[in-house]
Each structure stands twice: as C-alpha cells, then as structure tokens.
Amino acid sequence: MAVAQAWVQLPNDRRQELTPERSLIVFVELDTRHSDGFTVSLRWDRDTGQTQIVVSDVRSASETAFSVPGAKAADAFRHPFRYAP
C-alpha cells in the first residue's frame, strides 16, 4: 500500500515531507487585512492553540510567517513588523 505524500509550508519557507509520525497542522484564518502592498493574516491552530502571523508582500511576491503568543496575537496582527523575527 502506497503512502500519500503531503507537504507543509514552514515559517522559514522550507518544505518538509509529512510522514505517518508527523501530522498536518491546519491553521484557521481569523482575520486578514490589506495595507500598503502587504496582506497580513492572523491564523490559529484549533488543535494546539498556536497562533501565527503571515505577511505577504504583493510587490515582491514574498511571504513571511511567524508564531506569536496568543495573548499578543491581536497586537501582532495590527503591528506585525514589531513581532517579526
């Protein structure tokens, strides 16, 4: 029996193959805003409670994602560059 392969996008833009030992992390998008050529999304993993911010630059077609503590998620959504690594 063949095992299907899946890929997840990691915050540092590397890809990692999923194996039976690894589970797929599915984030729920809680909010999105567009400003000055950037799209900022707040995402939440309902299984673990982890939150992350995803910033997409439409001009350079680049994307950055980073985890933030849940208590700081709203502020990080409004001011993502304050929290970006």
N, CA, C and O atoms as CSV, one atom per row, in Angstrom:
chain,resi,resn,atom,element,x,y,z
A,1,MET,N,N,0.838,-1.170,0.000
A,1,MET,CA,C,0.000,0.000,0.000
A,1,MET,C,C,0.889,1.241,0.000
A,1,MET,O,O,1.782,1.360,0.839
A,2,ALA,N,N,0.660,2.146,-0.911
A,2,ALA,CA,C,1.456,3.362,-1.014
A,2,ALA,C,C,0.941,4.408,-0.031
A,2,ALA,O,O,-0.259,4.523,0.216
A,3,VAL,N,N,1.882,5.163,0.519
A,3,VAL,CA,C,1.524,6.243,1.433
A,3,VAL,C,C,1.532,7.545,0.652
A,3,VAL,O,O,2.512,7.860,-0.024
A,4,ALA,N,N,0.454,8.299,0.739
A,4,ALA,CA,C,0.384,9.587,0.041
A,4,ALA,C,C,1.338,10.568,0.689
A,4,ALA,O,O,1.515,10.562,1.907
A,5,GLN,N,N,1.948,11.403,-0.116
A,5,GLN,CA,C,2.844,12.420,0.403
A,5,GLN,C,C,2.119,13.747,0.491
A,5,GLN,O,O,1.301,14.084,-0.365
A,6,ALA,N,N,2.425,14.485,1.525
A,6,ALA,CA,C,1.877,15.831,1.686
A,6,ALA,C,C,3.008,16.735,2.126
A,6,ALA,O,O,4.012,16.272,2.666
A,7,TRP,N,N,2.844,18.010,1.898
A,7,TRP,CA,C,3.871,18.985,2.252
A,7,TRP,C,C,3.230,20.098,3.055
A,7,TRP,O,O,2.078,20.462,2.819
A,8,VAL,N,N,3.975,20.633,4.001
A,8,VAL,CA,C,3.503,21.808,4.718
A,8,VAL,C,C,4.522,22.910,4.527
A,8,VAL,O,O,5.720,22.660,4.397
A,9,GLN,N,N,4.031,24.117,4.513
A,9,GLN,CA,C,4.919,25.277,4.410
A,9,GLN,C,C,5.340,25.657,5.815
A,9,GLN,O,O,4.498,25.943,6.666
A,10,LEU,N,N,6.631,25.660,6.058
A,10,LEU,CA,C,7.156,26.061,7.346
A,10,LEU,C,C,7.396,27.560,7.360
A,10,LEU,O,O,7.551,28.170,6.303
A,11,PRO,N,N,7.428,28.162,8.541
A,11,PRO,CA,C,7.604,29.609,8.615
A,11,PRO,C,C,8.829,30.150,7.889
A,11,PRO,O,O,8.799,31.283,7.409
A,12,ASN,N,N,9.896,29.380,7.796
A,12,ASN,CA,C,11.096,29.883,7.129
A,12,ASN,C,C,11.151,29.460,5.667
A,12,ASN,O,O,12.227,29.400,5.073
A,13,ASP,N,N,9.992,29.168,5.090
A,13,ASP,CA,C,9.831,28.842,3.673
A,13,ASP,C,C,10.522,27.555,3.242
A,13,ASP,O,O,10.715,27.340,2.046
A,14,ARG,N,N,10.899,26.696,4.182
A,14,ARG,CA,C,11.407,25.375,3.813
A,14,ARG,C,C,10.224,24.425,3.759
A,14,ARG,O,O,9.209,24.637,4.422
A,15,ARG,N,N,10.364,23.393,2.977
A,15,ARG,CA,C,9.309,22.381,2.914
A,15,ARG,C,C,9.781,21.149,3.656
A,15,ARG,O,O,10.974,20.847,3.697
A,16,GLN,N,N,8.839,20.451,4.235
A,16,GLN,CA,C,9.157,19.264,4.992
A,16,GLN,C,C,8.149,18.186,4.627
A,16,GLN,O,O,6.944,18.434,4.601
A,17,GLU,N,N,8.643,17.003,4.349
A,17,GLU,CA,C,7.751,15.909,3.990
A,17,GLU,C,C,7.037,15.399,5.232
A,17,GLU,O,O,7.652,15.218,6.283
A,18,LEU,N,N,5.728,15.168,5.103
A,18,LEU,CA,C,4.962,14.600,6.201
A,18,LEU,C,C,5.105,13.089,6.186
A,18,LEU,O,O,5.057,12.464,5.127
A,19,THR,N,N,5.275,12.518,7.330
A,19,THR,CA,C,5.334,11.066,7.475
A,19,THR,C,C,4.205,10.672,8.417
A,19,THR,O,O,3.571,11.540,9.016
A,20,PRO,N,N,3.944,9.371,8.557
A,20,PRO,CA,C,2.876,8.971,9.480
A,20,PRO,C,C,3.095,9.489,10.907
A,20,PRO,O,O,2.134,9.659,11.656
A,21,GLU,N,N,4.365,9.741,11.288
A,21,GLU,CA,C,4.653,10.233,12.633
A,21,GLU,C,C,4.341,11.720,12.775
A,21,GLU,O,O,4.150,12.203,13.891
A,22,ARG,N,N,4.286,12.448,11.670
A,22,ARG,CA,C,4.003,13.887,11.698
A,22,ARG,C,C,2.569,14.112,11.258
A,22,ARG,O,O,2.067,13.437,10.358
A,23,SER,N,N,1.925,15.056,11.894
A,23,SER,CA,C,0.556,15.360,11.491
A,23,SER,C,C,0.516,16.719,10.812
A,23,SER,O,O,1.362,17.577,11.065
A,24,LEU,N,N,-0.446,16.901,9.970
A,24,LEU,CA,C,-0.628,18.144,9.255
A,24,LEU,C,C,-1.206,19.186,10.206
A,24,LEU,O,O,-2.189,18.924,10.898
A,25,ILE,N,N,-0.598,20.360,10.240
A,25,ILE,CA,C,-1.106,21.456,11.044
A,25,ILE,C,C,-1.994,22.303,10.141
A,25,ILE,O,O,-1.549,22.801,9.106
A,26,VAL,N,N,-3.223,22.457,10.534
A,26,VAL,CA,C,-4.173,23.234,9.742
A,26,VAL,C,C,-4.534,24.478,10.539
A,26,VAL,O,O,-5.111,24.401,11.624
A,27,PHE,N,N,-4.182,25.619,9.977
A,27,PHE,CA,C,-4.500,26.889,10.619
A,27,PHE,C,C,-5.830,27.425,10.093
A,27,PHE,O,O,-6.140,27.306,8.907
A,28,VAL,N,N,-6.601,28.010,10.987
A,28,VAL,CA,C,-7.841,28.680,10.638
A,28,VAL,C,C,-7.524,30.167,10.537
A,28,VAL,O,O,-6.942,30.740,11.458
A,29,GLU,N,N,-7.897,30.787,9.444
A,29,GLU,CA,C,-7.644,32.215,9.277
A,29,GLU,C,C,-8.699,32.994,10.052
A,29,GLU,O,O,-9.890,32.917,9.750
A,30,LEU,N,N,-8.248,33.744,11.055
A,30,LEU,CA,C,-9.169,34.504,11.891
A,30,LEU,C,C,-9.455,35.897,11.342
A,30,LEU,O,O,-10.563,36.414,11.488
A,31,ASP,N,N,-8.457,36.500,10.714
A,31,ASP,CA,C,-8.635,37.850,10.187
A,31,ASP,C,C,-7.576,38.119,9.131
A,31,ASP,O,O,-6.494,37.533,9.162
A,32,THR,N,N,-7.893,39.007,8.198
A,32,THR,CA,C,-6.961,39.413,7.146
A,32,THR,C,C,-7.165,40.890,6.887
A,32,THR,O,O,-8.289,41.393,6.922
A,33,ARG,N,N,-6.061,41.585,6.625
A,33,ARG,CA,C,-6.163,42.990,6.251
A,33,ARG,C,C,-5.147,43.276,5.150
A,33,ARG,O,O,-4.140,42.580,5.019
A,34,HIS,N,N,-5.426,44.306,4.367
A,34,HIS,CA,C,-4.567,44.715,3.262
A,34,HIS,C,C,-4.189,46.173,3.483
A,34,HIS,O,O,-5.041,47.016,3.763
A,35,SER,N,N,-2.881,46.458,3.350
A,35,SER,CA,C,-2.418,47.825,3.552
A,35,SER,C,C,-1.070,48.018,2.888
A,35,SER,O,O,-0.140,47.243,3.114
A,36,ASP,N,N,-0.964,49.051,2.071
A,36,ASP,CA,C,0.327,49.486,1.537
A,36,ASP,C,C,1.099,48.383,0.812
A,36,ASP,O,O,2.324,48.320,0.910
A,37,GLY,N,N,0.395,47.518,0.090
A,37,GLY,CA,C,1.052,46.447,-0.650
A,37,GLY,C,C,1.307,45.185,0.154
A,37,GLY,O,O,1.908,44.239,-0.354
A,38,PHE,N,N,0.855,45.159,1.408
A,38,PHE,CA,C,1.021,43.989,2.268
A,38,PHE,C,C,-0.340,43.405,2.599
A,38,PHE,O,O,-1.323,44.130,2.750
A,39,THR,N,N,-0.381,42.079,2.709
A,39,THR,CA,C,-1.550,41.386,3.235
A,39,THR,C,C,-1.108,40.720,4.530
A,39,THR,O,O,-0.138,39.963,4.546
A,40,VAL,N,N,-1.817,41.002,5.608
A,40,VAL,CA,C,-1.484,40.447,6.922
A,40,VAL,C,C,-2.628,39.535,7.339
A,40,VAL,O,O,-3.793,39.933,7.316
A,41,SER,N,N,-2.286,38.309,7.721
A,41,SER,CA,C,-3.297,37.346,8.155
A,41,SER,C,C,-2.963,36.853,9.551
A,41,SER,O,O,-1.799,36.628,9.884
A,42,LEU,N,N,-3.997,36.688,10.364
A,42,LEU,CA,C,-3.873,36.082,11.690
A,42,LEU,C,C,-4.457,34.687,11.592
A,42,LEU,O,O,-5.619,34.516,11.223
A,43,ARG,N,N,-3.654,33.696,11.922
A,43,ARG,CA,C,-4.090,32.294,11.813
A,43,ARG,C,C,-3.949,31.595,13.152
A,43,ARG,O,O,-3.082,31.926,13.961
A,44,TRP,N,N,-4.825,30.617,13.366
A,44,TRP,CA,C,-4.894,29.899,14.631
A,44,TRP,C,C,-5.051,28.411,14.377
A,44,TRP,O,O,-5.840,28.000,13.526
A,45,ASP,N,N,-4.297,27.601,15.117
A,45,ASP,CA,C,-4.422,26.142,15.046
A,45,ASP,C,C,-5.346,25.714,16.178
A,45,ASP,O,O,-4.984,25.800,17.352
A,46,ARG,N,N,-6.532,25.257,15.822
A,46,ARG,CA,C,-7.514,24.927,16.863
A,46,ARG,C,C,-7.110,23.711,17.680
A,46,ARG,O,O,-7.590,23.554,18.803
A,47,ASP,N,N,-6.246,22.842,17.161
A,47,ASP,CA,C,-5.812,21.663,17.920
A,47,ASP,C,C,-4.803,22.018,19.004
A,47,ASP,O,O,-4.855,21.468,20.104
A,48,THR,N,N,-3.888,22.933,18.703
A,48,THR,CA,C,-2.817,23.259,19.654
A,48,THR,C,C,-2.979,24.630,20.300
A,48,THR,O,O,-2.358,24.904,21.327
A,49,GLY,N,N,-3.806,25.497,19.712
A,49,GLY,CA,C,-3.953,26.851,20.213
A,49,GLY,C,C,-2.868,27.794,19.720
A,49,GLY,O,O,-2.857,28.968,20.091
A,50,GLN,N,N,-1.953,27.300,18.889
A,50,GLN,CA,C,-0.864,28.124,18.366
A,50,GLN,C,C,-1.423,29.180,17.422
A,50,GLN,O,O,-2.321,28.902,16.627
A,51,THR,N,N,-0.886,30.395,17.516
A,51,THR,CA,C,-1.274,31.459,16.589
A,51,THR,C,C,-0.057,31.896,15.793
A,51,THR,O,O,1.076,31.815,16.267
A,52,GLN,N,N,-0.306,32.353,14.589
A,52,GLN,CA,C,0.779,32.848,13.744
A,52,GLN,C,C,0.294,34.008,12.905
A,52,GLN,O,O,-0.896,34.152,12.622
A,53,ILE,N,N,1.246,34.828,12.517
A,53,ILE,CA,C,1.006,35.948,11.626
A,53,ILE,C,C,1.673,35.607,10.301
A,53,ILE,O,O,2.800,35.113,10.272
A,54,VAL,N,N,0.968,35.874,9.203
A,54,VAL,CA,C,1.527,35.683,7.866
A,54,VAL,C,C,1.470,37.033,7.162
A,54,VAL,O,O,0.405,37.637,7.040
A,55,VAL,N,N,2.629,37.497,6.700
A,55,VAL,CA,C,2.710,38.771,5.986
A,55,VAL,C,C,3.124,38.477,4.554
A,55,VAL,O,O,4.187,37.905,4.316
A,56,SER,N,N,2.287,38.865,3.602
A,56,SER,CA,C,2.581,38.682,2.183
A,56,SER,C,C,2.834,40.049,1.561
A,56,SER,O,O,2.046,40.978,1.735
A,57,ASP,N,N,3.936,40.160,0.838
A,57,ASP,CA,C,4.271,41.389,0.123
A,57,ASP,C,C,3.904,41.164,-1.334
A,57,ASP,O,O,4.581,40.408,-2.032
A,58,VAL,N,N,2.845,41.808,-1.801
A,58,VAL,CA,C,2.372,41.573,-3.162
A,58,VAL,C,C,3.349,42.115,-4.203
A,58,VAL,O,O,3.371,41.638,-5.338
A,59,ARG,N,N,4.149,43.101,-3.830
A,59,ARG,CA,C,5.103,43.682,-4.783
A,59,ARG,C,C,6.260,42.736,-5.080
A,59,ARG,O,O,6.692,42.624,-6.227
A,60,SER,N,N,6.759,42.060,-4.062
A,60,SER,CA,C,7.890,41.155,-4.275
A,60,SER,C,C,7.468,39.691,-4.301
A,60,SER,O,O,8.308,38.808,-4.476
A,61,ALA,N,N,6.184,39.426,-4.131
A,61,ALA,CA,C,5.634,38.061,-4.119
A,61,ALA,C,C,6.305,37.201,-3.052
A,61,ALA,O,O,6.498,36.002,-3.249
A,62,SER,N,N,6.662,37.818,-1.914
A,62,SER,CA,C,7.271,37.061,-0.821
A,62,SER,C,C,6.283,36.936,0.330
A,62,SER,O,O,5.330,37.706,0.446
A,63,GLU,N,N,6.535,35.950,1.173
A,63,GLU,CA,C,5.660,35.693,2.308
A,63,GLU,C,C,6.507,35.313,3.511
A,63,GLU,O,O,7.463,34.546,3.393
A,64,THR,N,N,6.149,35.855,4.673
A,64,THR,CA,C,6.824,35.545,5.923
A,64,THR,C,C,5.773,35.120,6.931
A,64,THR,O,O,4.729,35.761,7.053
A,65,ALA,N,N,6.041,34.044,7.651
A,65,ALA,CA,C,5.130,33.571,8.688
A,65,ALA,C,C,5.917,33.368,9.972
A,65,ALA,O,O,7.047,32.880,9.947
A,66,PHE,N,N,5.312,33.746,11.096
A,66,PHE,CA,C,5.974,33.554,12.378
A,66,PHE,C,C,4.923,33.363,13.471
A,66,PHE,O,O,3.820,33.907,13.405
A,67,SER,N,N,5.295,32.584,14.464
A,67,SER,CA,C,4.410,32.311,15.590
A,67,SER,C,C,4.426,33.483,16.553
A,67,SER,O,O,5.439,34.164,16.713
A,68,VAL,N,N,3.291,33.702,17.187
A,68,VAL,CA,C,3.175,34.716,18.231
A,68,VAL,C,C,2.360,34.117,19.379
A,68,VAL,O,O,1.487,33.280,19.147
A,69,PRO,N,N,2.642,34.543,20.621
A,69,PRO,CA,C,1.821,34.063,21.740
A,69,PRO,C,C,0.376,34.522,21.555
A,69,PRO,O,O,0.128,35.627,21.074
A,70,GLY,N,N,-0.560,33.683,21.933
A,70,GLY,CA,C,-1.972,34.017,21.773
A,70,GLY,C,C,-2.358,35.334,22.415
A,70,GLY,O,O,-3.189,36.065,21.877
A,71,ALA,N,N,-1.768,35.647,23.561
A,71,ALA,CA,C,-2.088,36.892,24.254
A,71,ALA,C,C,-1.627,38.122,23.469
A,71,ALA,O,O,-2.146,39.218,23.682
A,72,LYS,N,N,-0.667,37.955,22.573
A,72,LYS,CA,C,-0.138,39.068,21.782
A,72,LYS,C,C,-0.640,39.047,20.338
A,72,LYS,O,O,-0.238,39.893,19.540
A,73,ALA,N,N,-1.504,38.101,19.989
A,73,ALA,CA,C,-1.904,37.906,18.599
A,73,ALA,C,C,-2.597,39.131,18.001
A,73,ALA,O,O,-2.314,39.498,16.861
A,74,ALA,N,N,-3.484,39.761,18.739
A,74,ALA,CA,C,-4.197,40.928,18.192
A,74,ALA,C,C,-3.236,42.081,17.937
A,74,ALA,O,O,-3.330,42.749,16.906
A,75,ASP,N,N,-2.315,42.322,18.861
A,75,ASP,CA,C,-1.343,43.396,18.671
A,75,ASP,C,C,-0.395,43.067,17.521
A,75,ASP,O,O,-0.040,43.943,16.732
A,76,ALA,N,N,0.014,41.803,17.429
A,76,ALA,CA,C,0.903,41.389,16.338
A,76,ALA,C,C,0.199,41.511,14.987
A,76,ALA,O,O,0.842,41.805,13.979
A,77,PHE,N,N,-1.093,41.291,14.960
A,77,PHE,CA,C,-1.855,41.453,13.727
A,77,PHE,C,C,-1.867,42.923,13.292
A,77,PHE,O,O,-1.739,43.220,12.104
A,78,ARG,N,N,-2.019,43.829,14.239
A,78,ARG,CA,C,-2.026,45.261,13.923
A,78,ARG,C,C,-0.630,45.798,13.622
A,78,ARG,O,O,-0.475,46.717,12.818
A,79,HIS,N,N,0.392,45.222,14.270
A,79,HIS,CA,C,1.777,45.710,14.138
A,79,HIS,C,C,2.726,44.529,13.881
A,79,HIS,O,O,3.565,44.228,14.729
A,80,PRO,N,N,2.610,43.862,12.737
A,80,PRO,CA,C,3.369,42.632,12.518
A,80,PRO,C,C,4.889,42.816,12.523
A,80,PRO,O,O,5.610,41.913,12.948
A,81,PHE,N,N,5.384,43.950,12.065
A,81,PHE,CA,C,6.836,44.112,11.984
A,81,PHE,C,C,7.473,44.321,13.347
A,81,PHE,O,O,8.689,44.199,13.497
A,82,ARG,N,N,6.662,44.631,14.326
A,82,ARG,CA,C,7.153,44.732,15.697
A,82,ARG,C,C,7.488,43.351,16.241
A,82,ARG,O,O,8.343,43.220,17.117
A,83,TYR,N,N,6.817,42.310,15.726
A,83,TYR,CA,C,6.961,40.949,16.231
A,83,TYR,C,C,7.748,40.035,15.301
A,83,TYR,O,O,8.149,38.945,15.711
A,84,ALA,N,N,7.970,40.440,14.098
A,84,ALA,CA,C,8.667,39.582,13.120
A,84,ALA,C,C,10.093,39.305,13.592
A,84,ALA,O,O,10.764,40.191,14.122
A,85,PRO,N,N,10.542,38.086,13.397
A,85,PRO,CA,C,11.925,37.751,13.806
A,85,PRO,C,C,12.961,38.442,12.937
A,85,PRO,O,O,14.161,38.267,13.149
